[in-house]
């Protein structure tokens, strides 16, 4: 009986240690803050119900650090404070611009983080309530972004 218990314990330990770290981020909202950090490249973007031109994708590179989000680079670079709320369903992200014409005006969207895939749906209007689904219909004033983690 003792041998059977040890075998079960060792098997469980091996299975848990073999689980990919990114998978944990997708299943445990408490770890989203760590899992979202890094560079994310847009692979799909829909703005107000219409596909964004692919040449704009480079402008939609997002870089998350522990405290802020940087969008774009050079003269078009924008920085935001961000907060994640993984307890909400769907999970919510609040962005507050640190510069530009909307400085200090927070906007809340939704996010989904799965390993090296990130999906964001953000309103294009600071007065809007957070979206409830990952969809950007015509006239919705929503942007839907699908990202892959940068290499």
C-alpha positions as CSV (number, residue, x, y, z in Angstrom):
1,X,0.0,0.0,0.0
2,X,2.8,2.4,0.8
3,X,4.5,1.7,-2.5
4,X,1.2,2.4,-4.4
5,X,1.0,5.8,-2.6
6,X,4.6,6.7,-3.5
7,X,4.0,5.8,-7.1
8,X,0.9,7.9,-7.2
9,X,2.8,10.9,-5.6
10,X,5.7,10.6,-8.1
11,X,3.4,10.3,-11.1
12,X,1.5,13.4,-10.0
13,X,4.7,15.3,-9.4
14,X,6.0,14.4,-12.9
15,X,2.7,15.4,-14.5
16,X,2.6,18.8,-12.7
17,X,6.3,19.6,-13.5
18,X,5.7,18.8,-17.2
19,X,2.8,21.3,-17.5
20,X,3.9,24.2,-19.7
21,X,4.2,27.5,-17.8
22,X,2.1,29.5,-20.3
23,X,-0.8,27.1,-19.7
24,X,-0.9,28.1,-16.1
25,X,-1.4,31.7,-17.1
26,X,-4.4,30.9,-19.1
27,X,-6.1,29.0,-16.3
28,X,-5.2,31.1,-13.3
29,X,-6.2,34.7,-13.4
30,X,-3.9,35.6,-10.5
31,X,-1.0,34.9,-12.9
32,X,-2.3,37.0,-15.8
33,X,-0.2,40.0,-14.6
34,X,2.9,37.9,-15.2
35,X,1.7,36.1,-18.3
36,X,0.8,39.3,-20.2
37,X,4.2,40.8,-19.8
38,X,6.3,41.0,-23.0
39,X,5.9,42.0,-26.6
40,X,2.7,41.1,-28.5
41,X,2.3,41.3,-32.3
42,X,-1.1,41.8,-33.9
43,X,-2.1,39.0,-36.3
44,X,-5.7,40.2,-36.7
45,X,-7.4,43.5,-36.1
46,X,-11.0,44.6,-36.6
47,X,-11.9,48.2,-36.0
48,X,-15.5,49.3,-35.9
49,X,-16.6,46.1,-37.7
50,X,-14.0,46.4,-40.5
51,X,-10.7,44.5,-40.9
52,X,-7.8,46.9,-40.3
53,X,-5.3,47.1,-43.2
54,X,-2.4,44.7,-42.6
55,X,0.2,47.6,-43.0
56,X,-1.2,49.0,-39.7
57,X,-0.3,45.9,-37.8
58,X,3.2,47.1,-37.0
59,X,1.7,50.1,-35.2
60,X,-0.3,47.8,-33.1
61,X,2.7,46.1,-31.3
62,X,1.9,46.1,-27.6
63,X,4.6,45.8,-25.0
64,X,3.4,45.1,-21.4
65,X,5.7,45.6,-18.4
66,X,4.7,45.0,-14.8
67,X,3.3,48.6,-14.6
68,X,2.5,49.9,-18.1
69,X,1.6,49.2,-21.7
70,X,3.5,50.8,-24.6
71,X,1.8,50.9,-28.0
72,X,3.7,51.6,-31.2
73,X,7.1,53.3,-31.4
74,X,8.8,56.6,-32.4
75,X,6.5,59.6,-32.9
76,X,3.3,57.4,-32.8
77,X,4.3,55.8,-29.4
78,X,1.7,55.9,-26.7
79,X,2.0,54.8,-23.1
80,X,-0.8,53.6,-20.7
81,X,-1.1,52.5,-17.1
82,X,-3.1,49.3,-17.1
83,X,-5.0,47.2,-14.6
84,X,-6.2,43.6,-15.0
85,X,-9.4,42.3,-13.3
86,X,-9.3,38.6,-13.8
87,X,-12.2,38.1,-11.4
88,X,-14.7,39.6,-14.0
89,X,-16.2,37.4,-16.6
90,X,-15.0,38.0,-19.2
91,X,-11.8,39.3,-17.7
92,X,-11.4,43.1,-17.8
93,X,-8.5,45.4,-18.5
94,X,-8.6,49.1,-17.7
95,X,-6.2,51.4,-19.7
96,X,-5.3,55.0,-18.7
97,X,-3.4,57.0,-21.3
98,X,-0.3,58.7,-19.9
99,X,-0.1,61.2,-22.8
100,X,-2.0,62.5,-25.8
101,X,-5.4,64.0,-26.0
102,X,-7.1,61.4,-23.8
103,X,-4.5,61.6,-21.0
104,X,-6.0,60.4,-17.7
105,X,-9.3,59.2,-19.2
106,X,-9.6,55.5,-18.4
107,X,-11.3,53.0,-20.7
108,X,-12.1,49.4,-19.9
109,X,-12.1,46.5,-22.3
110,X,-11.9,42.7,-22.1
111,X,-9.0,40.3,-22.6
112,X,-8.3,36.6,-22.9
113,X,-4.9,35.2,-22.3
114,X,-4.0,31.7,-23.5
115,X,-0.3,30.7,-23.5
116,X,1.2,32.8,-26.4
117,X,-2.2,34.1,-27.6
118,X,-3.8,37.3,-26.4
119,X,-7.2,38.7,-27.5
120,X,-8.3,42.2,-26.6
121,X,-11.6,44.0,-27.3
122,X,-11.4,47.7,-26.5
123,X,-13.8,50.6,-26.9
124,X,-12.7,53.5,-29.0
125,X,-14.7,55.9,-26.8
126,X,-13.9,56.6,-23.2
127,X,-17.6,56.9,-22.3
128,X,-18.4,53.4,-23.3
129,X,-18.9,50.5,-20.9
130,X,-16.7,47.5,-21.3
131,X,-17.7,45.1,-24.1
132,X,-19.2,41.8,-23.0
133,X,-18.0,39.7,-26.0
134,X,-15.0,39.5,-28.3
135,X,-16.7,41.1,-31.3
136,X,-16.4,44.4,-33.2
137,X,-19.6,45.0,-35.2
138,X,-20.0,47.9,-37.6
139,X,-21.0,51.0,-35.6
140,X,-19.9,49.5,-32.3
141,X,-16.9,51.7,-31.8
142,X,-14.9,48.7,-30.7
143,X,-11.5,47.4,-31.7
144,X,-10.9,43.6,-31.6
145,X,-7.2,42.6,-31.6
146,X,-5.7,39.1,-31.8
147,X,-2.0,38.9,-30.8
148,X,0.8,36.4,-30.8
149,X,3.6,36.7,-28.3
150,X,6.7,38.3,-29.9
151,X,9.8,36.2,-30.2
